[in-house]
Every structure is written in C-alpha cells, then in structure tokens.
Amino acid sequence: MTKDEIFAFLDRKGIHYKRVDHAPVHTIEEMEAAGICGQGNVCKNLFLRNGNGKRHFLVCVHKNKTVDLKQLGSLLGSRMSFASEERLQKYLGLAPGAVTPLGILNDQKAEVEVVIDEDLMGEASLGVHPCENTATIFLDFADLRRLIEEHGNPITYCKL
C-alpha cells in the first residue's frame, strides 16, 4: 500500500491519527533531528528472520531501546538475524528506512510474525510510518493492535 492508500484505509476504518509530513528519514536519529519524535512516542521497527530463513519477524520497540538479538532469539526459539532488502520487499512491500507495523497490510498471507515490546502497550500517541518514510502517523496503540489482529498476523508481546 502507498502512503495515500494507508491514509484512505485508516479513514475508512474510522481510526483517528495525526499526520506529519516530512522529508525522507531513514533512522530514529534523523527523525529526532527533524523534530518528529517531539510529537509523540515513536516506534522503532526491525525486520528479522530466523536462522534458516523460514520465519520472518517484524519487531516493534520504543525508539530508545536496543534489541538484543540473542535474547530475542531465546524468547522466540530461534537464532535471529536481519532480513535482506529483498525479503523486506517480498513480505512487507517496504523499502529500508520505511519499516513500519502498517507494512503487515501488504503481507497478503499474514506470514510475518509481529513482536511487540510490552512497553508500547497503552501508548495513546505512537508514531509509525505509513509504509513510506516521508510521513509519520501518530495513532493510539490500541488501534494499531486491532489492525494487526484483524489482518491475521500472529502477535507476540514480550519485554524487550
């Protein structure tokens, strides 16, 4: 889905969000420099795969957290590594720098497992990209969770 398709989708669903358009950003540091992070809590997203590449994970944590891949692998029962750009495009239809939990809407078979840090639960204003890194959407975590659940992707909540 394009950025505009995401906005139209959220509007059809009746999901309230705040839209912030900006120059392309690829990292949390660039988002901070552009003043985006001052408008709400921003979600850092990692696209990972297991050791044999048969499982794929979208990991969502607070922007200030560092994810220990060994610890995460222990929690999920498999060695973890970053997935390639090709896999990111194949499974989520996203480019590097635009990784977002909304990318699961492009996952037609709901194959990507979503891993969400418990610290994000309850956030009233959580910033994520709308599948492109030229805007950020701030929405309630409960709405984001509902979208993921309705789409059918498996979700794991854990303390990261």
JOCOR-V30948 format. One record per residue. RES is the residue in one letter. SS is DSSP state (alpha for helix, beta for strand, coil for the rest). Layout:
RES_SS / RES_SS
This chain:
M_coil / T_coil / K_alpha / D_alpha / E_alpha / I_alpha / F_alpha / A_alpha / F_alpha / L_alpha / D_alpha / R_alpha / K_alpha / G_coil / I_coil / H_coil / Y_beta / K_beta / R_beta / V_beta / D_beta / H_coil / A_coil / P_coil / V_coil / H_coil / T_coil / I_alpha / E_alpha / E_alpha / M_alpha / E_alpha / A_alpha / A_coil / G_coil / I_coil / C_alpha / G_alpha / Q_alpha / G_coil / N_beta / V_beta / C_beta / K_beta / N_beta / L_beta / F_beta / L_beta / R_beta / N_beta / G_coil / N_coil / G_coil / K_coil / R_coil / H_beta / F_beta / L_beta / V_beta / C_beta / V_beta / H_beta / K_coil / N_coil / K_coil / T_coil / V_coil / D_coil / L_alpha / K_alpha / Q_alpha / L_alpha / G_alpha / S_alpha / L_alpha / L_alpha / G_coil / S_coil / R_coil / M_beta / S_beta / F_beta / A_coil / S_coil / E_alpha / E_alpha / R_alpha / L_alpha / Q_alpha / K_alpha / Y_alpha / L_alpha / G_coil / L_coil / A_coil / P_coil / G_coil / A_coil / V_coil / T_coil / P_alpha / L_alpha / G_alpha / I_alpha / L_alpha / N_alpha / D_coil / Q_coil / K_coil / A_coil / E_coil / V_coil / E_beta / V_beta / V_beta / I_beta / D_beta / E_alpha / D_alpha / L_alpha / M_coil / G_coil / E_coil / A_coil / S_coil / L_beta / G_beta / V_beta / H_coil / P_coil / C_coil / E_coil / N_coil / T_coil / A_beta / T_beta / I_beta / F_beta / L_beta / D_coil / F_alpha / A_alpha / D_alpha / L_alpha / R_alpha / R_alpha / L_alpha / I_alpha / E_alpha / E_alpha / H_alpha / G_coil / N_coil / P_coil / I_beta / T_beta / Y_beta / C_beta / K_coil / L_coil
